[in-house]
Amino acid sequence: MTLYLLFGLAALALIGLVALLWRLWRDYAQLSPEAEERERELALLNDAQANRMSDQVLARPLDPDAAWQTMVERGAGRRRRSPPRR
């Protein structure tokens, strides 16, 4: 009987500890609406910065010969990286 009581108390203590840690973690990890909006704005800014082209590239029109040469170089680079076929 004493062993069952000790086991039950230990189980309750363990469940209580897990519940306490869960609640503390939830409070720590929860962001306010202002913080979520700021994170969203920073992510959009990072995406815009990553996809931005320089003004010099945008101001200079690409001639067809340079575009063709770029396509050929990229295609040759892909072919070199692929393993040889048997």
Secondary structure, DSSP 8 states (H G I E B T S, - for coil): -HHHHHHHHHHHHHHHHHHHHHHHHHHHH---HHHHHHHHHHHHHHHHHHT---HHHHHS---HHHHHHHHHHHHHHHHHHS----
